[in-house]
Amino acid sequence: NEGGAAGPGVGAPPAGRPARTPLPRPAGPPRVLRLELGLVLLLAFAPGILGLLVLALGAGGGNEVQTSLVPAIVAAVFQLFLSWSPVLVIAYLLVRSGEGWSGIGLTRFRAVDVWQGVALWVASFVLVLLLAQLFSSLGQREVDFLPDALPLWFRAVQAVLLATTAGATEEIVVRGYAQTRLEQLRVPTAVVVVLPTLLWSALHIYQGLGAAPTIFCLGLMYAVFFHRTRRLWPLILAHALFDMTQLVIILAGA
């Protein structure tokens, strides 16, 4: 059972396979872990859920992007604050418990993290291209992340911020923290892998019904990788590169 604390010789990998980063001991009783996990997920997903409700109610397009520079800057700063807030809470919880960032898979960055991240990035594009065609009949919704009315320099900066923020915050919350806590709570492996991914993909319904299953499958690939390796750096790199490439394509086509 991988849900408990790792002990010497427990779950040792076969010869030649890199060792899985050990799962840290639970930082508190199950009730506390559940409360902390619920708080983090609420902070991470509540803004997206509210946005989906606004969109469903047809209240003026909940995903409209500001096309004037000053309001766009204010909106970007506010979005950064919302995105990083759950990560700041996670940082506090990890420091308080003594786990540190290594407790959720952010151990020392290694060269292998680079090539694994690049490999995951390429695999992400192949997977999404195939699944986008498969689920195209469900419908896609164009979202104007980088509107032409804004200056090119601002759109370029925003593209970098969007990609790096999504890559870091979403992987820290969904894969690193949520999956680690669920493992520590000894829930079945299928739940560890599927539940956070399902929540994450559901928030992408604003891109159309066809986007959600595509992103769910992409998230499953990331979730399985983290479950097998407990290494978060390759996922952060792959996610950021994937988003950055999409945004560069948008900028190039503007």
C-alpha positions, 0 to 999 in steps of 0.5 A: 500500500503506497498510502502509508509512510515509506520505510526502508526497503518498501516499494524498492524499484527494480534494478535500473529504474529510478527510485520513486521519491518517497511519500512523506508521513502524513502531516496530521490526522486524517480529519486535518488533512481532509480539511486542509485539502478541501481548503486548498481545492476551494481556493483553487477551483472556486473562481473557475466554478463561479466563472462557469456559473456566470457563463451558464447563466449567460450573464454577459460572457464570463470569459471576456478579456479586457481590450484596453491596456489599463483594465487589462493590466489590472485584470492580469494582476488580479488573475495572478493573485487568484492563481497563486493564492492556493500555492501560498496556502500550500507553502504555509501548510508545508512549512508548518508541517515540516514537509517542505516542497519536497513533500509534494515532489518538488525536490532538487531540480535535476537534468533528467527533469528537463528531458522528461519534461520535453518528452511529456510536452511532445507527448502532450501535443500528440495526445491533444491533437488526436483527441481534439479530432476525436471529440470535435463533434462535441463542440469547441469554443474559441477563447480570446486569451490575447486580444489583438486590441492590446499592444504586442509587448503586453500580449507577449508578457501576458503569454509568458505569465499565463503559461508559467503560472498555469504550469506551476500553480496547476501542477502544484495544486492538482498533482503535487498537493492533491494527489499527495494528500489523497495518497496519505489518506489511503484512498484507492489509487484510481481515486488518487489519479482520477478525482483531482484530474476530473475536477481540473478538466471540468473547469475547462468546459468554458472552452467547449464540451469537446475540450473537457474530455481532451484535457481530462485525458491529458491530465490523466497522463500527467497524474499517472506520471506523478503517481509513478515518479512523485517528481513534479518538475517535469510536469511543470516544465511540460505544462508550461511549454505546452501552454506557451506553444499554444499562446505563441501560435495565437500570437503568430497568427494575430 
